Amino acid sequence: MLKNLRLTVIIIWISVTLSGCSILEYIWLVPRASGEVSFNPKLSNTEILDIFAQVALPELKFHNQPSETYRNIDEGVIEIGYFQSRASFFKSSIAGFSTRAEIDRKQHTLSFIVKGAEIYYEALPVDAAVEKISDELSKKLE
């Protein structure tokens, strides 16, 4: 019985050690903020996602140089940086900013989430990043 308990404790300890801070990602402790901007319905999904990438990339630079990691024109989705839904378990916890944007054709809106965490999930200014991105997108998506 004691041997099984020791083995269980060792396995749990190794799991927690290997997962590190990335486990926090999955219980939503990563600092995040969201925004939503209306767009001209005449714009194509490609144009909207291109504009989003052009506006968001300069605001997302911190420790890392985020790059586009996923784009689906038909679904109207783009992810920049190591965003949880497409990144591997460990890459989703890389310090810096990441974002995911999604087009809603029915509502003519582009909604997006910006995540930003320093080492050990110290908050980065995600609200300020969302505000800057929203302001620029409003001008360019008219």
Backbone hydrogen bonds, N-H to C=O, Kabsch-Sander energy under -0.5 kcal/mol:
donor,donor_aa,acceptor,acceptor_aa,energy
5,L,1,M,-2.0
6,R,2,L,-2.3
7,L,3,K,-2.2
8,T,4,N,-2.4
9,V,5,L,-2.5
10,I,6,R,-2.6
11,I,7,L,-2.5
12,I,8,T,-2.5
13,W,9,V,-2.7
14,I,10,I,-2.6
15,S,11,I,-2.3
16,V,12,I,-2.5
17,T,13,W,-2.5
18,L,14,I,-2.6
19,S,15,S,-2.1
20,G,16,V,-2.1
22,S,19,S,-1.6
23,I,20,G,-1.0
24,L,21,C,-1.8
25,E,21,C,-0.6
25,E,22,S,-0.7
26,Y,22,S,-0.7
26,Y,23,I,-0.6
27,I,24,L,-1.0
28,W,25,E,-1.2
29,L,24,L,-2.0
33,A,114,V,-2.0
35,G,112,F,-2.5
37,V,110,L,-2.3
39,F,108,H,-2.1
40,N,141,L,-2.5
43,L,40,N,-2.1
48,I,44,S,-2.4
49,L,45,N,-2.7
50,D,46,T,-2.4
51,I,47,E,-2.4
52,F,48,I,-2.5
53,A,49,L,-2.5
54,Q,50,D,-2.5
55,V,51,I,-2.3
56,A,52,F,-3.3
57,L,53,A,-2.2
59,E,55,V,-0.6
59,E,56,A,-0.8
60,L,56,A,-1.2
60,L,57,L,-0.8
61,K,57,L,-0.5
62,F,64,N,-1.4
69,T,79,E,-2.4
70,Y,79,E,-1.6
72,N,77,V,-2.7
76,G,72,N,-1.6
77,V,72,N,-2.0
78,I,101,A,-2.1
79,E,70,Y,-2.7
80,I,99,T,-2.6
81,G,67,S,-2.7
83,F,81,G,-1.4
86,R,83,F,-1.1
87,A,83,F,-2.3
92,S,88,S,-1.8
93,S,90,F,-1.3
94,I,91,K,-1.5
96,G,117,A,-2.8
97,F,60,L,-0.8
98,S,115,K,-2.1
99,T,80,I,-2.6
100,R,113,I,-1.8
101,A,78,I,-2.7
102,E,111,S,-2.9
103,I,76,G,-2.6
104,D,109,T,-3.1
105,R,103,I,-0.6
108,H,104,D,-1.2
109,T,104,D,-1.8
110,L,37,V,-3.0
111,S,102,E,-2.4
111,S,109,T,-0.5
112,F,35,G,-2.7
113,I,100,R,-2.2
114,V,33,A,-3.1
115,K,98,S,-3.0
116,G,31,P,-2.2
117,A,96,G,-1.9
118,E,122,E,-3.5
121,Y,118,E,-1.7
122,E,119,I,-0.9
124,L,116,G,-1.6
126,V,124,L,-2.6
129,A,125,P,-1.8
130,V,126,V,-2.5
131,E,127,D,-2.2
132,K,128,A,-2.4
133,I,129,A,-2.6
134,S,130,V,-2.8
135,D,131,E,-2.3
136,E,132,K,-2.2
137,L,133,I,-2.8
138,S,134,S,-2.5
139,K,135,D,-1.3
140,K,136,E,-1.9
141,L,137,L,-2.4
